Amino acid sequence: MKNFTKVAIICILLAPTPALTESRSIESKALVEDTSKAEPSEDKVEFTNLSADLWMHTSYKNVEPWGLILTNGLIFEREDHSLLVDTAWNDDQTAQIINWASEELGKPIKASVHTHAHSDKMGGMGALHAKGIETYASSMSNEFAPKRGLLPAKNNLNLDTIAKQIDWHGLRVMYPGGGHTQDNIVVYDELSRVVFGGCLIRPGNSRSLGFNGDADLEYWSQAANNVATAFPKAKIVVPSHGKPGGPEVLTNTIEIASPAK
Ligand SMILES: [Zn+2]
């Protein structure tokens, strides 16, 4: 097994796969009422409206013996374009996201930011580059990517100092320090007060940290605490591997990642 495949698989172990409601797929947009009943599938990316001009994309990967594992990213609508946070698992799924933004929103994806170098966040980089989309990741993620069998983003974000924040297309991008991985970053939108925690933030009231093979177990809790401190007005917290929640999702990760546990 190639290393990057192993990383991708282990990354999402123990992640719950809740059935999403209020979601629609690009194959069944005409049946909006019925899509919540659609079976999750590796073939279909789901789109869930989180806030005005903000969507969550959800894609699945079949991992035996656990079955379908979901991963989330975001799509922010802007005037005449969209901004993407994280790819789906692979190029085919990510091409669906690109097409959906163009055809359903009428706002082609112009740029993307990627929250760390694992395949659930950067596995579809090829599809973005095929469309000429400007891709961004931290310099650390771009350095890790080839070592993990992933394509790096085209652009480096200089985020290698803990607690550093930068403006990226009107969104706040922050490096909270190492947690799930050394290179994990988070994205905050002041308008919708949504913080995308990626794999640093565990879903719901999960008691598991999931894959920790690349983790900074000593700092993880502090890194999550840095996110809560930096964005005290956050009202929606989106983790990679489960449903969005409120600030209690941050509190839960701070607690379960505490090295004293
Ligand atoms: Zn990961």
py3Dmol code that shows the C-alpha trace and the ligand (Angstrom):
import py3Dmol

protein = """\
ATOM      1  CA  MET A   1       0.000   0.000   0.000  1.00  0.00           C
ATOM      2  CA  LYS A   2       1.385   3.356  -0.949  1.00  0.00           C
ATOM      3  CA  ASN A   3       2.032   5.622   1.980  1.00  0.00           C
ATOM      4  CA  PHE A   4      -0.381   8.320   0.914  1.00  0.00           C
ATOM      5  CA  THR A   5      -3.215   5.825   0.559  1.00  0.00           C
ATOM      6  CA  LYS A   6      -2.517   4.560   4.018  1.00  0.00           C
ATOM      7  CA  VAL A   7      -2.527   8.107   5.355  1.00  0.00           C
ATOM      8  CA  ALA A   8      -5.830   8.803   3.638  1.00  0.00           C
ATOM      9  CA  ILE A   9      -7.408   5.715   5.052  1.00  0.00           C
ATOM     10  CA  ILE A  10      -6.177   6.048   8.579  1.00  0.00           C
ATOM     11  CA  CYS A  11      -6.940   9.772   8.587  1.00  0.00           C
ATOM     12  CA  ILE A  12     -10.632   9.095   8.762  1.00  0.00           C
ATOM     13  CA  LEU A  13     -10.786   6.012  10.917  1.00  0.00           C
ATOM     14  CA  LEU A  14     -13.432   6.193  13.566  1.00  0.00           C
ATOM     15  CA  ALA A  15     -15.047   9.156  11.895  1.00  0.00           C
ATOM     16  CA  PRO A  16     -18.837   8.982  12.010  1.00  0.00           C
ATOM     17  CA  THR A  17     -20.824   9.021   8.789  1.00  0.00           C
ATOM     18  CA  PRO A  18     -24.014  10.808   9.679  1.00  0.00           C
ATOM     19  CA  ALA A  19     -26.701  11.027   7.059  1.00  0.00           C
ATOM     20  CA  LEU A  20     -26.816  14.595   5.851  1.00  0.00           C
ATOM     21  CA  THR A  21     -30.113  16.339   5.580  1.00  0.00           C
ATOM     22  CA  GLU A  22     -30.937  19.345   3.440  1.00  0.00           C
ATOM     23  CA  SER A  23     -28.367  18.223   0.966  1.00  0.00           C
ATOM     24  CA  ARG A  24     -28.618  17.895  -2.740  1.00  0.00           C
ATOM     25  CA  SER A  25     -26.480  16.244  -5.311  1.00  0.00           C
ATOM     26  CA  ILE A  26     -25.695  17.446  -8.778  1.00  0.00           C
ATOM     27  CA  GLU A  27     -27.451  14.395 -10.189  1.00  0.00           C
ATOM     28  CA  SER A  28     -30.738  15.057  -8.492  1.00  0.00           C
ATOM     29  CA  LYS A  29     -31.082  18.801  -8.188  1.00  0.00           C
ATOM     30  CA  ALA A  30     -34.558  18.585  -9.665  1.00  0.00           C
ATOM     31  CA  LEU A  31     -35.644  16.450  -6.736  1.00  0.00           C
ATOM     32  CA  VAL A  32     -34.480  18.648  -3.896  1.00  0.00           C
ATOM     33  CA  GLU A  33     -37.064  17.238  -1.478  1.00  0.00           C
ATOM     34  CA  ASP A  34     -35.913  13.712  -2.095  1.00  0.00           C
ATOM     35  CA  THR A  35     -32.156  14.045  -1.975  1.00  0.00           C
ATOM     36  CA  SER A  36     -31.941  13.644   1.787  1.00  0.00           C
ATOM     37  CA  LYS A  37     -33.159  10.112   1.183  1.00  0.00           C
ATOM     38  CA  ALA A  38     -30.483   9.421  -1.424  1.00  0.00           C
ATOM     39  CA  GLU A  39     -27.887   6.898  -0.385  1.00  0.00           C
ATOM     40  CA  PRO A  40     -24.406   8.333   0.141  1.00  0.00           C
ATOM     41  CA  SER A  41     -22.072   7.205  -2.615  1.00  0.00           C
ATOM     42  CA  GLU A  42     -18.486   7.624  -3.750  1.00  0.00           C
ATOM     43  CA  ASP A  43     -19.923   8.726  -7.094  1.00  0.00           C
ATOM     44  CA  LYS A  44     -21.909  11.688  -5.821  1.00  0.00           C
ATOM     45  CA  VAL A  45     -20.796  14.832  -4.055  1.00  0.00           C
ATOM     46  CA  GLU A  46     -23.412  16.409  -1.783  1.00  0.00           C
ATOM     47  CA  PHE A  47     -23.949  20.132  -1.266  1.00  0.00           C
ATOM     48  CA  THR A  48     -25.501  21.559   1.891  1.00  0.00           C
ATOM     49  CA  ASN A  49     -26.434  25.213   2.373  1.00  0.00           C
ATOM     50  CA  LEU A  50     -24.931  26.455   5.658  1.00  0.00           C
ATOM     51  CA  SER A  51     -25.540  30.187   5.449  1.00  0.00           C
ATOM     52  CA  ALA A  52     -26.172  32.913   2.899  1.00  0.00           C
ATOM     53  CA  ASP A  53     -23.694  32.376   0.065  1.00  0.00           C
ATOM     54  CA  LEU A  54     -22.026  29.476   1.852  1.00  0.00           C
ATOM     55  CA  TRP A  55     -22.162  25.792   0.975  1.00  0.00           C
ATOM     56  CA  MET A  56     -20.572  22.679   2.389  1.00  0.00           C
ATOM     57  CA  HIS A  57     -19.407  19.983  -0.025  1.00  0.00           C
ATOM     58  CA  THR A  58     -19.339  16.407   1.215  1.00  0.00           C
ATOM     59  CA  SER A  59     -17.731  13.465  -0.526  1.00  0.00           C
ATOM     60  CA  TYR A  60     -17.311   9.819   0.419  1.00  0.00           C
ATOM     61  CA  LYS A  61     -14.595   7.208   0.188  1.00  0.00           C
ATOM     62  CA  ASN A  62     -15.206   3.532   0.726  1.00  0.00           C
ATOM     63  CA  VAL A  63     -12.771   2.232   3.320  1.00  0.00           C
ATOM     64  CA  GLU A  64     -13.067  -1.419   4.261  1.00  0.00           C
ATOM     65  CA  PRO A  65     -14.151  -2.566   6.738  1.00  0.00           C
ATOM     66  CA  TRP A  66     -15.666   0.738   7.866  1.00  0.00           C
ATOM     67  CA  GLY A  67     -17.612   1.556   4.712  1.00  0.00           C
ATOM     68  CA  LEU A  68     -18.173   5.047   3.361  1.00  0.00           C
ATOM     69  CA  ILE A  69     -16.257   7.794   5.157  1.00  0.00           C
ATOM     70  CA  LEU A  70     -17.246  11.390   4.543  1.00  0.00           C
ATOM     71  CA  THR A  71     -15.124  14.492   4.294  1.00  0.00           C
ATOM     72  CA  ASN A  72     -16.359  18.106   4.199  1.00  0.00           C
ATOM     73  CA  GLY A  73     -15.100  21.291   2.609  1.00  0.00           C
ATOM     74  CA  LEU A  74     -16.688  24.677   1.866  1.00  0.00           C
ATOM     75  CA  ILE A  75     -17.719  26.804  -1.112  1.00  0.00           C
ATOM     76  CA  PHE A  76     -18.073  30.564  -0.536  1.00  0.00           C
ATOM     77  CA  GLU A  77     -20.107  32.464  -3.117  1.00  0.00           C
ATOM     78  CA  ARG A  78     -18.686  35.839  -4.081  1.00  0.00           C
ATOM     79  CA  GLU A  79     -19.887  38.412  -6.635  1.00  0.00           C
ATOM     80  CA  ASP A  80     -19.177  36.540  -9.842  1.00  0.00           C
ATOM     81  CA  HIS A  81     -17.120  33.617  -8.587  1.00  0.00           C
ATOM     82  CA  SER A  82     -16.681  31.123  -5.765  1.00  0.00           C
ATOM     83  CA  LEU A  83     -13.893  30.299  -3.353  1.00  0.00           C
ATOM     84  CA  LEU A  84     -13.195  26.692  -2.403  1.00  0.00           C
ATOM     85  CA  VAL A  85     -11.900  25.323   0.893  1.00  0.00           C
ATOM     86  CA  ASP A  86     -10.436  21.829   0.401  1.00  0.00           C
ATOM     87  CA  THR A  87     -10.923  19.328  -2.407  1.00  0.00           C
ATOM     88  CA  ALA A  88     -12.974  16.152  -2.241  1.00  0.00           C
ATOM     89  CA  TRP A  89     -11.145  12.803  -1.936  1.00  0.00           C
ATOM     90  CA  ASN A  90     -10.148  12.624  -5.602  1.00  0.00           C
ATOM     91  CA  ASP A  91     -10.106  14.397  -8.952  1.00  0.00           C
ATOM     92  CA  ASP A  92     -13.436  13.001 -10.194  1.00  0.00           C
ATOM     93  CA  GLN A  93     -15.318  14.171  -7.130  1.00  0.00           C
ATOM     94  CA  THR A  94     -13.549  17.527  -7.200  1.00  0.00           C
ATOM     95  CA  ALA A  95     -14.508  17.956 -10.871  1.00  0.00           C
ATOM     96  CA  GLN A  96     -18.136  17.573  -9.733  1.00  0.00           C
ATOM     97  CA  ILE A  97     -17.638  20.435  -7.266  1.00  0.00           C
ATOM     98  CA  ILE A  98     -16.100  22.619  -9.978  1.00  0.00           C
ATOM     99  CA  ASN A  99     -19.002  21.900 -12.333  1.00  0.00           C
ATOM    100  CA  TRP A 100     -21.626  22.435  -9.640  1.00  0.00           C
ATOM    101  CA  ALA A 101     -20.245  25.869  -8.748  1.00  0.00           C
ATOM    102  CA  SER A 102     -20.277  26.891 -12.420  1.00  0.00           C
ATOM    103  CA  GLU A 103     -23.599  25.396 -13.415  1.00  0.00           C
ATOM    104  CA  GLU A 104     -25.763  25.522 -10.293  1.00  0.00           C
ATOM    105  CA  LEU A 105     -24.384  28.641  -8.602  1.00  0.00           C
ATOM    106  CA  GLY A 106     -23.303  30.317 -11.823  1.00  0.00           C
ATOM    107  CA  LYS A 107     -20.116  31.262  -9.987  1.00  0.00           C
ATOM    108  CA  PRO A 108     -17.026  29.393 -11.208  1.00  0.00           C
ATOM    109  CA  ILE A 109     -14.400  28.592  -8.596  1.00  0.00           C
ATOM    110  CA  LYS A 110     -11.590  31.129  -8.910  1.00  0.00           C
ATOM    111  CA  ALA A 111      -9.288  30.080  -6.071  1.00  0.00           C
ATOM    112  CA  SER A 112      -8.936  27.393  -3.415  1.00  0.00           C
ATOM    113  CA  VAL A 113      -7.249  27.003  -0.053  1.00  0.00           C
ATOM    114  CA  HIS A 114      -6.305  23.640   1.458  1.00  0.00           C
ATOM    115  CA  THR A 115      -6.162  22.966   5.170  1.00  0.00           C
ATOM    116  CA  HIS A 116      -3.446  20.277   5.275  1.00  0.00           C
ATOM    117  CA  ALA A 117      -1.608  17.767   3.141  1.00  0.00           C
ATOM    118  CA  HIS A 118      -3.787  14.661   3.363  1.00  0.00           C
ATOM    119  CA  SER A 119      -5.854  13.240   0.506  1.00  0.00           C
ATOM    120  CA  ASP A 120      -9.220  14.275   1.959  1.00  0.00           C
ATOM    121  CA  LYS A 121      -8.088  17.921   1.660  1.00  0.00           C
ATOM    122  CA  MET A 122      -5.744  17.949  -1.351  1.00  0.00           C
ATOM    123  CA  GLY A 123      -6.563  14.690  -3.186  1.00  0.00           C
ATOM    124  CA  GLY A 124      -8.375  16.511  -5.997  1.00  0.00           C
ATOM    125  CA  MET A 125      -5.697  19.107  -6.720  1.00  0.00           C
ATOM    126  CA  GLY A 126      -5.267  17.794 -10.276  1.00  0.00           C
ATOM    127  CA  ALA A 127      -8.877  18.651 -11.139  1.00  0.00           C
ATOM    128  CA  LEU A 128      -8.397  22.242  -9.902  1.00  0.00           C
ATOM    129  CA  HIS A 129      -5.179  22.702 -11.848  1.00  0.00           C
ATOM    130  CA  ALA A 130      -6.795  21.250 -14.986  1.00  0.00           C
ATOM    131  CA  LYS A 131      -9.247  24.160 -14.830  1.00  0.00           C
ATOM    132  CA  GLY A 132      -6.597  26.786 -14.131  1.00  0.00           C
ATOM    133  CA  ILE A 133      -7.866  27.495 -10.604  1.00  0.00           C
ATOM    134  CA  GLU A 134      -5.404  29.316  -8.339  1.00  0.00           C
ATOM    135  CA  THR A 135      -4.651  26.955  -5.455  1.00  0.00           C
ATOM    136  CA  TYR A 136      -3.154  27.917  -2.084  1.00  0.00           C
ATOM    137  CA  ALA A 137      -1.802  25.967   0.871  1.00  0.00           C
ATOM    138  CA  SER A 138       0.657  26.715   3.626  1.00  0.00           C
ATOM    139  CA  SER A 139       4.303  26.406   2.677  1.00  0.00           C
ATOM    140  CA  MET A 140       4.454  23.509   5.139  1.00  0.00           C
ATOM    141  CA  SER A 141       1.582  21.675   3.408  1.00  0.00           C
ATOM    142  CA  ASN A 142       3.144  22.229   0.000  1.00  0.00           C
ATOM    143  CA  GLU A 143       6.387  20.777   1.300  1.00  0.00           C
ATOM    144  CA  PHE A 144       4.612  17.735   2.806  1.00  0.00           C
ATOM    145  CA  ALA A 145       2.331  17.079  -0.177  1.00  0.00           C
ATOM    146  CA  PRO A 146       4.768  15.308  -2.520  1.00  0.00           C
ATOM    147  CA  LYS A 147       6.029  13.169   0.360  1.00  0.00           C
ATOM    148  CA  ARG A 148       2.444  12.010   0.845  1.00  0.00           C
ATOM    149  CA  GLY A 149       1.804  11.321  -2.831  1.00  0.00           C
ATOM    150  CA  LEU A 150      -0.172  14.540  -3.330  1.00  0.00           C
ATOM    151  CA  LEU A 151       0.140  17.435  -5.736  1.00  0.00           C
ATOM    152  CA  PRO A 152       1.113  20.657  -3.947  1.00  0.00           C
ATOM    153  CA  ALA A 153      -0.915  23.829  -4.392  1.00  0.00           C
ATOM    154  CA  LYS A 154       0.459  26.396  -6.840  1.00  0.00           C
ATOM    155  CA  ASN A 155       0.835  29.105  -4.198  1.00  0.00           C
ATOM    156  CA  ASN A 156       2.413  29.198  -0.748  1.00  0.00           C
ATOM    157  CA  LEU A 157       0.726  30.860   2.217  1.00  0.00           C
ATOM    158  CA  ASN A 158       3.263  31.984   4.772  1.00  0.00           C
ATOM    159  CA  LEU A 159       1.585  30.602   7.894  1.00  0.00           C
ATOM    160  CA  ASP A 160       4.360  28.861   9.742  1.00  0.00           C
ATOM    161  CA  THR A 161       4.197  30.930  12.930  1.00  0.00           C
ATOM    162  CA  ILE A 162       1.698  29.800  15.546  1.00  0.00           C
ATOM    163  CA  ALA A 163      -1.387  32.047  15.844  1.00  0.00           C
ATOM    164  CA  LYS A 164      -0.522  33.841  12.618  1.00  0.00           C
ATOM    165  CA  GLN A 165      -3.512  34.983  10.579  1.00  0.00           C
ATOM    166  CA  ILE A 166      -3.598  36.248   7.033  1.00  0.00           C
ATOM    167  CA  ASP A 167      -6.288  37.611   4.767  1.00  0.00           C
ATOM    168  CA  TRP A 168      -7.095  35.314   1.863  1.00  0.00           C
ATOM    169  CA  HIS A 169      -9.722  36.651  -0.544  1.00  0.00           C
ATOM    170  CA  GLY A 170     -11.528  38.271   2.385  1.00  0.00           C
ATOM    171  CA  LEU A 171     -11.398  35.153   4.574  1.00  0.00           C
ATOM    172  CA  ARG A 172      -9.178  34.796   7.632  1.00  0.00           C
ATOM    173  CA  VAL A 173      -6.729  31.917   7.399  1.00  0.00           C
ATOM    174  CA  MET A 174      -4.960  30.975  10.610  1.00  0.00           C
ATOM    175  CA  TYR A 175      -2.226  28.594  11.656  1.00  0.00           C
ATOM    176  CA  PRO A 176      -3.172  27.458  15.185  1.00  0.00           C
ATOM    177  CA  GLY A 177      -0.140  25.228  15.674  1.00  0.00           C
ATOM    178  CA  GLY A 178       0.151  21.491  15.205  1.00  0.00           C
ATOM    179  CA  GLY A 179      -2.757  19.194  16.044  1.00  0.00           C
ATOM    180  CA  HIS A 180      -4.133  16.585  13.640  1.00  0.00           C
ATOM    181  CA  THR A 181      -1.014  17.376  11.616  1.00  0.00           C
ATOM    182  CA  GLN A 182       1.806  19.880  11.975  1.00  0.00           C
ATOM    183  CA  ASP A 183       0.514  21.785   8.961  1.00  0.00           C
ATOM    184  CA  ASN A 184      -3.222  22.032   9.769  1.00  0.00           C
ATOM    185  CA  ILE A 185      -4.734  25.473   9.229  1.00  0.00           C
ATOM    186  CA  VAL A 186      -8.266  26.809   9.763  1.00  0.00           C
ATOM    187  CA  VAL A 187     -10.431  29.260   7.807  1.00  0.00           C
ATOM    188  CA  TYR A 188     -12.814  31.842   9.275  1.00  0.00           C
ATOM    189  CA  ASP A 189     -15.472  33.968   7.598  1.00  0.00           C
ATOM    190  CA  GLU A 190     -16.474  37.033   9.615  1.00  0.00           C
ATOM    191  CA  LEU A 191     -19.673  37.515   7.647  1.00  0.00           C
ATOM    192  CA  SER A 192     -21.209  34.119   8.328  1.00  0.00           C
ATOM    193  CA  ARG A 193     -19.188  33.594  11.513  1.00  0.00           C
ATOM    194  CA  VAL A 194     -18.264  30.139  10.269  1.00  0.00           C
ATOM    195  CA  VAL A 195     -14.981  28.568  11.239  1.00  0.00           C
ATOM    196  CA  PHE A 196     -13.760  25.647   9.163  1.00  0.00           C
ATOM    197  CA  GLY A 197     -11.698  23.515  11.511  1.00  0.00           C
ATOM    198  CA  GLY A 198     -10.845  20.739   9.078  1.00  0.00           C
ATOM    199  CA  CYS A 199      -9.408  17.607  10.715  1.00  0.00           C
ATOM    200  CA  LEU A 200      -8.072  19.594  13.693  1.00  0.00           C
ATOM    201  CA  ILE A 201     -11.610  19.832  15.021  1.00  0.00           C
ATOM    202  CA  ARG A 202     -13.414  16.571  15.721  1.00  0.00           C
ATOM    203  CA  PRO A 203     -17.118  16.272  14.986  1.00  0.00           C
ATOM    204  CA  GLY A 204     -19.897  16.654  17.536  1.00  0.00           C
ATOM    205  CA  ASN A 205     -19.182  15.046  20.844  1.00  0.00           C
ATOM    206  CA  SER A 206     -16.713  12.551  19.409  1.00  0.00           C
ATOM    207  CA  ARG A 207     -14.482  10.951  22.011  1.00  0.00           C
ATOM    208  CA  SER A 208     -11.896   9.926  19.415  1.00  0.00           C
ATOM    209  CA  LEU A 209      -9.139  11.935  17.774  1.00  0.00           C
ATOM    210  CA  GLY A 210      -9.328   9.743  14.662  1.00  0.00           C
ATOM    211  CA  PHE A 211      -6.062   9.193  12.838  1.00  0.00           C
ATOM    212  CA  ASN A 212      -3.173  10.578  14.870  1.00  0.00           C
ATOM    213  CA  GLY A 213      -0.214   9.133  12.982  1.00  0.00           C
ATOM    214  CA  ASP A 214       0.936  12.602  11.866  1.00  0.00           C
ATOM    215  CA  ALA A 215      -0.418  14.410  14.917  1.00  0.00           C
ATOM    216  CA  ASP A 216       1.133  16.714  17.485  1.00  0.00           C
ATOM    217  CA  LEU A 217      -0.556  15.121  20.505  1.00  0.00           C
ATOM    218  CA  GLU A 218       1.142  17.459  22.949  1.00  0.00           C
ATOM    219  CA  TYR A 219      -0.113  20.622  21.282  1.00  0.00           C
ATOM    220  CA  TRP A 220      -3.430  19.524  19.714  1.00  0.00           C
ATOM    221  CA  SER A 221      -5.630  20.744  22.570  1.00  0.00           C
ATOM    222  CA  GLN A 222      -3.801  24.092  22.700  1.00  0.00           C
ATOM    223  CA  ALA A 223      -4.133  24.439  18.924  1.00  0.00           C
ATOM    224  CA  ALA A 224      -7.906  23.953  19.190  1.00  0.00           C
ATOM    225  CA  ASN A 225      -7.943  26.444  22.049  1.00  0.00           C
ATOM    226  CA  ASN A 226      -6.057  28.939  19.868  1.00  0.00           C
ATOM    227  CA  VAL A 227      -8.870  28.673  17.307  1.00  0.00           C
ATOM    228  CA  ALA A 228     -11.548  29.307  19.949  1.00  0.00           C
ATOM    229  CA  THR A 229      -9.594  32.297  21.270  1.00  0.00           C
ATOM    230  CA  ALA A 230      -8.949  33.770  17.827  1.00  0.00           C
ATOM    231  CA  PHE A 231     -12.589  33.569  16.719  1.00  0.00           C
ATOM    232  CA  PRO A 232     -14.750  34.058  19.813  1.00  0.00           C
ATOM    233  CA  LYS A 233     -17.764  35.091  17.716  1.00  0.00           C
ATOM    234  CA  ALA A 234     -17.836  31.868  15.691  1.00  0.00           C
ATOM    235  CA  LYS A 235     -21.332  30.424  15.654  1.00  0.00           C
ATOM    236  CA  ILE A 236     -20.910  27.548  13.202  1.00  0.00           C
ATOM    237  CA  VAL A 237     -17.963  25.176  13.435  1.00  0.00           C
ATOM    238  CA  VAL A 238     -17.386  22.824  10.522  1.00  0.00           C
ATOM    239  CA  PRO A 239     -15.228  19.742  11.075  1.00  0.00           C
ATOM    240  CA  SER A 240     -13.944  17.550   8.240  1.00  0.00           C
ATOM    241  CA  HIS A 241     -15.578  14.333   9.279  1.00  0.00           C
ATOM    242  CA  GLY A 242     -19.043  15.029  10.599  1.00  0.00           C
ATOM    243  CA  LYS A 243     -21.897  17.496  10.845  1.00  0.00           C
ATOM    244  CA  PRO A 244     -21.318  21.191  11.564  1.00  0.00           C
ATOM    245  CA  GLY A 245     -22.078  22.320  15.102  1.00  0.00           C
ATOM    246  CA  GLY A 246     -21.705  25.314  17.382  1.00  0.00           C
ATOM    247  CA  PRO A 247     -18.791  26.486  19.550  1.00  0.00           C
ATOM    248  CA  GLU A 248     -19.262  23.413  21.747  1.00  0.00           C
ATOM    249  CA  VAL A 249     -17.574  21.435  18.985  1.00  0.00           C
ATOM    250  CA  LEU A 250     -14.383  23.424  19.628  1.00  0.00           C
ATOM    251  CA  THR A 251     -14.726  22.913  23.368  1.00  0.00           C
ATOM    252  CA  ASN A 252     -15.098  19.161  22.872  1.00  0.00           C
ATOM    253  CA  THR A 253     -11.881  18.915  20.852  1.00  0.00           C
ATOM    254  CA  ILE A 254     -10.002  21.041  23.398  1.00  0.00           C
ATOM    255  CA  GLU A 255     -11.104  18.547  26.024  1.00  0.00           C
ATOM    256  CA  ILE A 256     -10.537  15.237  24.230  1.00  0.00           C
ATOM    257  CA  ALA A 257      -7.171  16.341  22.819  1.00  0.00           C
ATOM    258  CA  SER A 258      -5.862  17.410  26.201  1.00  0.00           C
ATOM    259  CA  PRO A 259      -2.584  15.546  26.870  1.00  0.00           C
ATOM    260  CA  ALA A 260      -3.722  15.092  30.474  1.00  0.00           C
ATOM    261  CA  LYS A 261      -6.470  12.781  29.239  1.00  0.00           C
TER     262      LYS A 261
END
"""
ligand_1 = """\
1
ZN
Zn -5.784 14.574 7.723
"""
view = py3Dmol.view(width=600, height=400)
view.addModel(protein, "pdb")
view.setStyle({"model": 0}, {"cartoon": {"style": "trace"}})
view.addModel(ligand_1, "xyz")
view.setStyle({"model": 1}, {"stick": {}})
view.zoomTo()
view.show()
